[in-house]
């Protein structure tokens, strides 16, 4: 611990010395959002969704409130304020016009600016787009290769069919944002086929009264996610108020590498003034397990891996057909309502082994959502019915003024409410077997911003071995301040107390586990070309009847250097020390575009990486990353198939992006 003590002192003083030399404002980026909202997910699909929204920007002068609310982290009050501002000015021509909008914070504008187009933007119809010459067609190619330099035991033993390369290729053709064709092929390490996974779509919009049409792979988001949603979404984090409501985006063309969460078929949206009608149909085969004696589905596999005979045997053997309709109506600034019905039918019945397992092969879902504004009060929610039980979430936001907001939300997901495609807000994945009450506030002051939430949750069935209710709670305090113009200090503390079922002295009982996490960060700029970030993070897990107290420590120094507009470097060195995996620490890393890496670090060691990017003047962008994990006190790393007979794990990644 002496080394960590010296490093702690170093990381505490170095930023202060440099920050007084020359400072500049640093904006939160996607990595900040994901890092503060999750702990153990990489969120690749969420990244792809955000990238799609950035590439298809929203025209601020023609967008409805519902369209503005498709932007991540924007709340209804801010969307209403933007519409009022454009009506007042006769249009928002530039960023300064937006920043003068009353009720929209500078912090929010910094987050949403990348999704907006200013000025007068002519809406090009589908047929106008076809009639124009082909000079407006955009072709984009992304090709990526990732290679682990150290071979896992499964590769050394010849267990896996394919090489250890992870290969990714994506090709998109688009025109005037009205027509888009996309194809993605990918293989994971160990898979034999170059196109083990393929996804594709054709997307068009504004074809008369057809607002959106997609054929191929797509997602459908409705309400708050109790019935239909994408797999990844921002969960609890520093966005303590804007986290709800979810703001479903309707039809979304899919082009991500998550292999089992999209729908495959066709979807269409019809628009008539303030009324939208949707219909969608999907047929797809999923990875899973089917009991040969009963011919029943025992599980759905979501990892998408097909590396050996066992995994290949489970490949795409579960068939699902899905048919649905949805409608919503907007009352303008007052609010909106929506309705949804869909049926999901599988070729095989599900094997019902526990209270939490689905039963049968056909599932019907009915849902209604709402959002209404009354002055400074904003109410929203969704209720869903699966012909067995009701799942619901309802929220109320109070915008006291532009600097202070409160949020209260109640959710109740019964144990017998099951949906493969749901992703409601909550403590755990899925929308089942959980109830909870969430409260939070955000307060912007001249001395910094303060964010807080407190979440109480309960699982009606804690575990099949002991089917009793268990509960827990969690709170977060987050403070950020900019002491200098271009320097930001962040402090985050989370405390979680959570019950779990465990074997105690040979009998199953309920344990209470408590965990503290304290993080301090300083972001600063040494010059026009150099940005830096320093972090210290402490983790503490408290003793229980079957485990002792544990501690974890992480320190890192991040440097971004961009000597020219076309060339940039990003590097980080991380030191960590934890008592075991239970006190592990995480750190979202800068990576190749479209890659999100969030490794779990435990034990004693260090990790470092370097990312380099070069953008040419003719649309070609080249990037690479080298990363290395070192555990000096170990002789091997990993276990089982992932065992490495060294104490170093290093990876090399390359990517080519070409737009022409």
C-alpha positions in Angstrom: 0.0 0.0 0.0 3.0 2.4 0.2 3.0 2.7 -3.5 -0.6 3.6 -3.6 -0.1 6.1 -0.8 2.6 7.9 -2.8 0.5 7.8 -6.0 -2.5 9.2 -4.1 -0.4 12.2 -3.1 0.9 12.6 -6.6 -2.6 12.5 -8.2 -3.9 15.0 -5.7 -1.3 17.7 -6.3 -0.3 17.4 -9.9 -3.7 18.5 -11.3 -3.7 21.6 -9.1 -0.3 22.7 -10.2 -1.1 22.3 -13.9 -4.7 23.6 -13.7 -3.5 27.1 -12.7 -1.3 27.4 -15.8 -3.9 27.3 -18.5 -7.5 26.0 -18.3 -10.4 25.4 -20.7 -13.9 24.0 -20.5 -14.3 20.3 -20.9 -17.7 18.9 -22.0 -19.2 15.7 -20.8 -19.2 13.1 -23.6 -20.8 9.7 -24.1 -18.2 7.9 -22.0 -19.0 10.2 -19.1 -22.7 9.4 -19.4 -22.3 5.7 -19.5 -19.6 5.6 -16.9 -21.7 7.4 -14.4 -24.9 5.4 -15.2 -23.6 1.8 -15.2 -21.0 -0.3 -13.5 -20.6 -3.6 -15.4 -22.1 -3.1 -18.8 -20.2 -2.0 -21.9 -23.3 -0.5 -23.6 -22.2 -1.1 -27.2 -25.8 -1.0 -28.5 -26.5 2.3 -26.7 -23.4 3.7 -28.3 -24.7 2.6 -31.8 -28.1 4.2 -31.1 -26.5 7.5 -30.0 -24.3 7.4 -33.1 -27.4 6.9 -35.3 -29.1 9.9 -33.7 -26.0 12.1 -34.2 -25.8 11.1 -37.8 -29.5 11.9 -38.3 -29.8 15.2 -36.5 -33.0 16.8 -35.5 -34.0 20.1 -37.1 -34.7 22.3 -34.1 -37.0 24.7 -36.0 -39.4 22.0 -37.2 -39.2 19.3 -34.6 -42.2 18.5 -32.4 -41.8 18.2 -28.6 -42.0 14.4 -29.0 -39.2 14.5 -31.6 -37.0 16.6 -29.3 -37.5 14.2 -26.5 -35.9 11.4 -28.5 -32.6 13.1 -27.7 -30.9 11.4 -24.7 -31.2 13.2 -21.4 -33.5 15.9 -22.5 -36.6 16.4 -20.4 -40.1 17.6 -21.4 -39.8 21.0 -19.7 -36.6 21.7 -21.7 -38.2 20.5 -25.0 -41.2 22.8 -24.3 -38.8 25.7 -23.6 -36.9 25.2 -26.9 -40.2 25.2 -28.8 -41.3 28.4 -27.1 -37.9 30.0 -27.8 -38.2 29.3 -31.6 -41.7 30.7 -31.6 -40.6 33.8 -29.8 -37.7 34.4 -32.2 -39.3 33.2 -35.3 -36.8 30.4 -35.5 -33.5 29.4 -33.8 -30.7 30.3 -36.2 -27.7 29.4 -34.2 -26.4 28.1 -30.9 -26.5 31.5 -29.2 -30.3 31.7 -29.9 -30.7 28.3 -28.2 -28.5 29.3 -25.2 -30.8 32.4 -24.6 -33.8 30.1 -24.1 -35.3 30.6 -20.6 -35.5 27.3 -18.7 -32.8 25.5 -20.6 -29.5 25.1 -18.7 -26.1 25.5 -20.3 -25.2 22.0 -19.1 -28.1 20.5 -21.0 -27.3 22.5 -24.1 -23.7 21.2 -24.1 -25.1 17.6 -24.0 -27.7 17.9 -26.8 -26.0 20.3 -29.2 -24.5 17.4 -31.2 -28.0 16.1 -32.0 -29.4 19.4 -33.5 -29.4 21.3 -36.8 -30.0 25.0 -36.6 -31.4 27.5 -39.1 -34.0 26.9 -41.8 -33.7 23.3 -43.0 -35.9 22.3 -45.9 -37.6 19.0 -45.3 -36.8 16.9 -48.4 -39.5 14.3 -49.2 -38.7 10.7 -50.1 -39.7 11.4 -53.8 -37.6 14.6 -54.0 -34.7 12.6 -52.6 -35.1 10.0 -55.4 -35.4 12.6 -58.1 -32.2 14.5 -57.1 -28.9 13.5 -58.6 -26.7 10.8 -56.9 -24.1 13.3 -55.7 -26.0 13.5 -52.4 -25.5 9.8 -51.7 -23.3 9.1 -48.8 -21.3 5.8 -48.4 -19.8 4.9 -45.1 -17.6 1.9 -44.3 -16.4 0.8 -40.9 -14.0 -2.1 -40.7 -12.4 -3.3 -37.4 -10.1 -6.0 -36.2 -9.4 -6.8 -32.5 -6.7 -9.3 -31.5 -5.7 -10.7 -28.1 -2.0 -11.2 -28.2 -2.1 -13.8 -25.4 -4.0 -17.0 -26.2 -6.6 -18.3 -23.8 -6.5 -22.0 -22.9 -9.4 -22.8 -25.1 -7.5 -21.6 -28.2 -4.3 -23.3 -27.1 -6.2 -26.6 -26.7 -7.9 -26.2 -30.1 -11.4 -26.2 -28.5 -12.7 -23.3 -30.5 -13.3 -23.6 -34.2 -12.0 -20.2 -35.4 -9.2 -17.7 -34.8 -8.9 -15.3 -31.9 -9.6 -12.3 -34.1 -12.8 -10.3 -33.6 -13.8 -9.0 -37.0 -16.4 -6.3 -37.6 -17.5 -4.7 -40.9 -20.4 -2.2 -41.4 -21.5 -0.6 -44.6 -24.2 2.2 -44.9 -25.6 3.9 -47.9 -27.8 7.0 -47.2 -29.3 9.9 -49.1 -30.7 13.1 -47.5 -31.4 11.2 -44.3 -34.6 9.9 -46.1 -33.1 6.7 -47.4 -30.7 4.4 -45.6 -29.4 0.9 -46.3 -27.1 -0.8 -43.8 -25.3 -4.1 -43.5 -23.2 -5.3 -40.6 -21.3 -8.6 -40.4 -19.2 -9.8 -37.4 -17.4 -12.7 -35.9 -16.4 -13.0 -32.3 -13.1 -14.6 -31.2 -13.2 -18.3 -31.6 -16.0 -18.3 -34.2 -15.3 -19.9 -37.5 -17.5 -18.1 -39.9 -16.5 -14.6 -41.1 -20.2 -13.7 -41.1 -21.3 -15.6 -38.0 -23.6 -12.7 -37.3 -25.3 -10.5 -40.0 -27.7 -7.7 -39.6 -29.2 -5.5 -42.3 -32.0 -3.0 -42.9 -33.6 -0.7 -45.5 -35.0 2.5 -44.0 -37.1 5.3 -45.6 -39.1 8.2 -44.3 -41.5 10.8 -45.5 -43.2 8.8 -48.2 -46.4 10.7 -48.3 -48.3 10.0 -45.0 -45.8 7.2 -44.2 -43.5 8.8 -41.7 -41.1 5.9 -41.3 -40.6 2.5 -42.9 -38.0 -0.2 -42.2 -37.5 -3.6 -43.6 -34.9 -6.0 -42.1 -33.7 -5.6 -38.5 -35.2 -2.9 -36.3 -36.0 -2.0 -32.7 -39.3 -0.6 -31.4 -39.4 1.5 -28.2 -42.7 2.3 -26.5 -43.5 4.2 -23.4 -41.1 3.5 -20.5 -39.9 0.1 -21.7 -42.3 -2.2 -19.8 -43.3 -4.1 -23.0 -40.9 -3.2 -25.9 -37.5 -1.5 -25.7 -33.9 -1.8 -26.7 -31.6 -4.0 -24.6 -29.5 -1.1 -23.3 -30.7 2.1 -21.7 -29.3 4.5 -19.1 -30.0 3.4 -15.6 -29.5 5.1 -12.3 -26.6 7.6 -12.4 -25.8 11.3 -12.0 -28.7 12.3 -14.2 -30.9 11.9 -11.2 -34.0 13.7 -12.6 -33.7 13.5 -16.4 -33.5 9.7 -16.2 -37.3 9.5 -16.3 -39.4 9.4 -18.4 -37.7 7.1 -20.9 -39.2 8.8 -24.0 -39.7 5.9 -26.5 -38.3 6.5 -30.0 -40.7 4.3 -31.9 -39.2 2.6 -34.9 -35.4 2.5 -35.0 -33.4 0.8 -37.8 -31.0 -1.6 -36.2 -27.3 -1.9 -37.0 -25.5 -3.1 -33.8 -23.5 -6.1 -32.9 -25.8 -7.4 -30.1 -27.0 -10.6 -31.8 -30.3 -11.4 -30.0 -32.2 -8.3 -29.2 -33.4 -6.9 -32.5 -36.6 -7.7 -34.4 -36.4 -8.9 -38.0 -39.2 -8.2 -40.4 -40.9 -4.9 -41.3 -42.3 -1.9 -39.4 -44.1 1.2 -40.6 -45.3 4.5 -39.0 -48.2 6.5 -40.4 -48.6 10.1 -39.4 -51.6 12.3 -39.6 -51.0 15.7 -37.9 -50.7 14.9 -34.2 -51.6 11.2 -34.6 -49.2 8.4 -35.2 -50.0 4.8 -36.0 -47.5 1.9 -36.0 -47.6 -1.7 -37.1 -44.7 -4.2 -37.1 -44.1 -7.8 -37.8 -41.0 -9.9 -36.9 -39.8 -13.5 -37.5 -36.5 -14.5 -36.1 -34.5 -17.4 -34.7 -32.7 -17.0 -31.3 -30.0 -18.9 -29.5 -31.3 -21.1 -26.8 -31.7 -24.5 -25.2 -34.5 -27.0 -25.9 -35.0 -30.1 -23.8 -34.9 -33.1 -26.2 -37.3 -35.2 -24.1 -40.0 -32.6 -23.6 -39.3 -30.4 -26.7 -39.6 -27.4 -24.4 -37.5 -24.2 -24.3 -35.3 -24.2 -21.1 -33.4 -21.0 -21.8 -32.7 -18.1 -24.2 -29.0 -17.4 -24.7 -28.0 -13.8 -25.2 -24.2 -13.9 -25.5 -24.2 -14.6 -29.2 -21.2 -16.8 -29.0 -20.7 -19.8 -31.4 -17.2 -21.0 -30.7 -17.4 -24.7 -30.1 -19.7 -27.7 -30.6 -21.7 -26.9 -27.5 -22.4 -23.3 -28.4 -23.1 -24.1 -32.1 -25.7 -26.7 -31.0 -27.7 -23.9 -29.3 -27.4 -21.5 -32.3 -30.7 -20.0 -33.6 -32.9 -23.0 -32.6 -35.7 -21.0 -30.9 -38.2 -19.4 -33.3 -40.3 -16.4 -32.4 -43.0 -14.6 -34.4 -44.1 -11.2 -33.2 -46.9 -9.0 -34.5 -48.0 -5.7 -33.0 -49.7 -2.3 -33.4 -49.3 0.9 -31.6 -50.7 4.4 -31.7 -50.0 7.7 -30.0 -51.6 11.2 -30.0 -49.8 14.4 -29.1 -51.7 17.3 -27.4 -48.7 19.6 -28.1 -47.3 21.3 -24.9 -50.0 19.7 -22.8 -48.8 16.1 -23.3 -49.4 12.8 -25.1 -50.9 9.4 -24.8 -50.0 6.0 -26.4 -51.4 2.5 -26.7 -49.7 -0.7 -27.7 -50.6 -4.4 -28.4 -48.4 -7.2 -29.5 -48.4 -10.9 -29.6 -45.2 -13.0 -29.3 -45.5 -16.7 -30.3 -42.7 -19.3 -30.0 -42.7 -22.7 -31.9 -42.0 -24.5 -28.6 -43.5 -24.1 -25.1 -41.3 -22.8 -22.3 -40.4 -25.2 -19.6 -41.9 -23.8 -16.3 -39.5 -24.9 -13.6 -39.8 -21.9 -11.2 -42.2 -19.2 -10.2 -40.2 -16.7 -12.3 -40.2 -18.8 -15.5 -42.6 -18.2 -18.4 -45.2 -20.8 -19.2 -46.7 -21.7 -22.6 -45.6 -20.4 -26.0 -47.9 -17.5 -26.8 -47.8 -14.2 -25.0 -50.1 -11.2 -25.4 -49.2 -7.7 -24.1 -51.4 -4.6 -23.8 -49.9 -1.3 -22.7 -50.8 2.4 -22.3 -48.5 5.3 -21.6 -49.0 9.0 -20.9 -47.2 12.2 -20.2 -48.9 15.5 -19.2 -47.6 18.9 -18.1 -49.5 21.2 -15.7 -47.4 24.3 -15.2 -44.3 23.2 -13.3 -45.6 19.6 -12.8 -44.9 16.8 -15.2 -46.6 13.4 -14.9 -45.7 10.4 -16.9 -46.1 6.6 -16.8 -46.9 3.3 -18.4 -49.0 0.3 -17.4 -48.7 -3.0 -19.1 -50.8 -6.2 -18.9 -49.8 -9.7 -20.0 -53.2 -11.4 -19.3 -51.8 -12.5 -15.9 -50.7 -9.4 -14.0 -50.2 -5.6 -14.3 -46.8 -4.0 -14.4 -46.6 -0.2 -13.9 -44.3 2.8 -13.5 -45.5 6.3 -12.7 -43.4 9.4 -12.2 -43.9 13.0 -11.2 -41.4 15.8 -11.8 -41.6 19.2 -10.1 -39.6 21.9 -11.9 -39.4 24.4 -9.0 -37.3 26.7 -11.2 -34.7 26.3 -13.9 -32.1 25.5 -11.3 -34.0 23.1 -9.0 -36.0 20.0 -10.0 -37.5 17.1 -8.1 -38.5 13.6 -9.3 -40.6 10.9 -7.6 -41.3 7.6 -9.2 -43.0 4.3 -8.2 -42.6 1.0 -10.0 -44.2 -2.4 -9.5 -43.3 -5.3 -11.7 -45.0 -8.6 -10.4 -43.0 -11.8 -10.3 -45.4 -13.4 -12.9 -45.0 -10.5 -15.4 -42.4 -11.7 -18.0 -41.4 -10.1 -21.3 -38.4 -11.0 -23.3 -38.4 -7.6 -25.0 -38.9 -5.3 -21.9 -36.4 -3.2 -20.2 -38.1 -1.1 -17.6 -36.3 1.3 -15.2 -35.2 -0.6 -12.1 -32.4 -2.0 -9.9 -31.9 -5.1 -12.1 -32.3 -6.1 -15.7 -35.7 -7.1 -16.9 -39.1 -6.0 -15.8 -40.0 -8.7 -13.4 -40.2 -9.4 -9.7 -39.4 -5.9 -8.5 -41.1 -2.9 -6.8 -39.5 0.3 -5.8 -39.8 4.0 -5.0 -37.3 6.4 -6.5 -36.7 10.0 -5.5 -34.1 12.5 -6.7 -33.3 16.1 -7.2 -30.8 18.3 -9.1 -29.8 21.7 -7.9 -27.6 24.1 -9.8 -26.0 26.8 -7.7 -23.3 29.4 -8.2 -21.0 27.1 -6.1 -21.5 24.0 -8.3 -24.2 21.4 -9.2 -25.6 19.0 -6.6 -27.4 15.8 -7.7 -29.0 13.3 -5.4 -31.2 10.2 -5.6 -32.5 7.6 -3.1 -34.0 4.3 -4.4 -35.8 1.7 -2.2 -36.5 -1.6 -3.9 -37.9 -5.0 -3.1 -37.9 -8.4 -4.8 -41.1 -10.4 -3.9 -39.3 -13.6 -4.6 -35.6 -13.4 -3.4 -34.6 -16.9 -4.7 -36.1 -20.2 -5.6 -34.2 -21.8 -2.7 -35.8 -19.4 -0.3 -38.9 -17.8 -1.9 -39.1 -14.9 0.6 -39.1 -11.2 -0.2 -35.8 -9.4 0.0 -35.1 -5.7 -0.2 -32.5 -3.0 -0.5 -31.8 0.6 -0.9 -29.3 2.9 -2.6 -28.4 6.5 -2.7 -26.0 8.7 -4.6 -24.6 12.2 -4.0 -22.8 13.9 -6.9 -21.2 17.3 -6.8 -19.5 19.1 -9.7 -17.9 22.5 -9.8 -15.7 24.5 -12.1 -13.3 26.5 -9.9 -11.6 27.9 -13.1 -13.0 28.5 -16.5 -11.6 25.3 -17.9 -11.3 23.1 -14.9 -13.9 20.8 -13.4 -13.9 18.9 -10.1 -16.3 16.0 -9.5 -17.1 14.1 -6.3 -19.4 11.1 -6.3 -20.5 8.9 -3.4 -22.8 5.9 -3.6 -24.0 3.6 -0.8 -25.9 0.4 -1.4 -27.5 -1.9 1.1 -28.9 -5.1 -0.5 -30.2 -8.3 0.8 -29.4 -11.6 -0.9 -30.1 -15.3 -0.3 -27.1 -17.4 0.7 -26.1 -20.6 2.4 -25.3 -19.9 6.1 -24.0 -22.8 8.2 -25.6 -25.3 5.8 -28.9 -23.5 5.7 -30.3 -20.9 3.4 -30.9 -17.5 4.9 -30.9 -13.8 4.1 -27.8 -11.7 4.1 -27.5 -7.9 4.1 -24.6 -6.7 2.0 -23.4 -3.1 2.2 -21.1 -1.4 -0.3 -19.6 2.1 -0.4 -18.0 3.8 -3.4 -16.3 7.2 -3.4 -14.8 8.8 -6.5 -13.1 12.1 -7.0 -12.1 13.5 -10.4 -10.4 16.5 -11.8 -10.7 17.4 -15.5 -8.4 20.1 -16.8 -6.6 21.4 -19.8 -2.9 22.2 -19.9 -2.9 23.9 -23.2 -5.0 24.2 -26.4 -3.9 20.7 -27.4 -3.7 18.8 -24.1 -6.6 17.6 -21.9 -6.2 15.6 -18.8 -8.3 13.7 -16.2 -7.2 12.4 -12.8 -9.3 10.0 -10.7 -9.1 8.4 -7.3 -11.8 5.8 -6.4 -12.3 3.9 -3.2 -14.6 0.8 -2.7 -15.5 -0.8 0.6 -17.7 -3.9 1.2 -18.7 -4.6 4.7 -18.4 -7.9 6.6 -21.3 -10.4 6.6 -21.8 -13.8 8.2 -20.0 -15.5 5.3 -17.5 -12.8 4.1 -15.0 -10.4 5.6 -14.6 -6.7 5.0 -12.9 -5.8 1.7 -11.5 -2.7 0.2 -10.6 -1.6 -3.3 -8.6 1.3 -4.7 -8.2 2.7 -8.2 -6.1 5.6 -9.5 -5.7 6.7 -13.0 -4.3 9.5 -15.1 -5.8 10.2 -18.5 -4.2 12.4 -21.2 -5.6 13.5 -24.6 -3.3 15.2 -27.0 -4.5 16.6 -30.3 -1.6 18.5 -32.0 -3.7 19.0 -35.2 -7.3 18.8 -36.2 -6.6 15.5 -38.0 -4.4 13.8 -35.4 -5.1 12.9 -31.8 -3.8 10.6 -29.1 -5.5 9.4 -25.9 -3.7 7.4 -23.2 -4.4 6.3 -19.7 -2.4 4.5 -16.9 -4.4 2.8 -14.2 -3.2 1.4 -10.8 -5.6 -0.8 -8.8 -5.6 -2.9 -5.7 -8.6 -4.8 -4.4 -8.9 -7.6 -1.9 -10.9 -9.8 -4.3 -13.4 -9.7 -7.1 -16.1 -8.6 -4.7 -14.4 -5.3 -4.3 -13.6 -4.8 -8.0 -13.5 -1.5 -9.7 -14.4 -0.3 -13.2 -13.3 2.4 -15.6 -14.9 3.2 -19.0 -12.1 3.6 -21.5 -11.6 5.7 -24.6 -11.6 3.3 -27.4 -12.1 2.9 -31.1 -15.3 4.6 -32.4 -18.2 2.4 -31.6 -16.4 0.2 -29.1 -17.2 0.5 -25.4 -14.8 -1.2 -23.0 -15.5 -1.3 -19.3 -13.1 -3.9 -17.7 -13.5 -5.2 -14.2 -10.3 -4.7 -12.3 -9.4 -6.7 -9.2 -6.4 -8.0 -7.3 -3.1 -6.0 -7.6 -1.9 -4.6 -10.8 -1.9 -1.9 -13.4 -3.5 -1.3 -16.8 -2.6 1.2 -19.5 -3.6 1.9 -23.1 -3.0 4.2 -26.0 -5.4 5.2 -28.7 -4.3 7.0 -31.9 -6.6 8.5 -34.5 -5.8 10.1 -37.9 -8.4 11.8 -40.1 -7.5 12.4 -43.8 -8.9 15.2 -45.9 -10.7 12.8 -48.2 -13.0 11.0 -45.7 -10.6 8.2 -44.5 -10.1 7.9 -40.7 -7.6 5.4 -39.2 -7.5 4.5 -35.5 -5.7 1.9 -33.3 -5.6 1.0 -29.7 -3.1 -1.0 -27.7 -3.9 -2.0 -24.1 -2.1 -4.0 -21.5 -3.2 -5.5 -18.2 -0.3 -6.5 -15.8 -0.6 -8.3 -12.5 3.0 -8.6 -11.2 2.1 -10.8 -8.2 0.3 -13.5 -10.3 1.7 -16.2 -12.6 -1.5 -16.8 -14.5 -4.7 -14.9 -15.3 -8.2 -16.0 -15.7 -9.5 -19.6 -15.2 -11.0 -22.5 -17.2 -11.2 -21.7 -20.9 -10.0 -18.1 -20.3 -6.8 -19.1 -18.5 -3.7 -17.3 -19.7 -0.3 -18.8 -18.6 1.2 -15.3 -18.1 0.6 -12.3 -15.9 0.1 -10.0 -18.9 -3.0 -9.7 -21.0 -2.6 -7.4 -24.0 -4.8 -6.5 -26.9 -4.3 -4.7 -30.2 -7.2 -3.1 -32.2 -7.4 -1.5 -35.6 -10.2 0.4 -37.3 -10.8 2.1 -40.6 -13.7 4.5 -41.2 -14.3 5.7 -44.7 -17.0 8.2 -45.9 -17.2 8.9 -49.6 
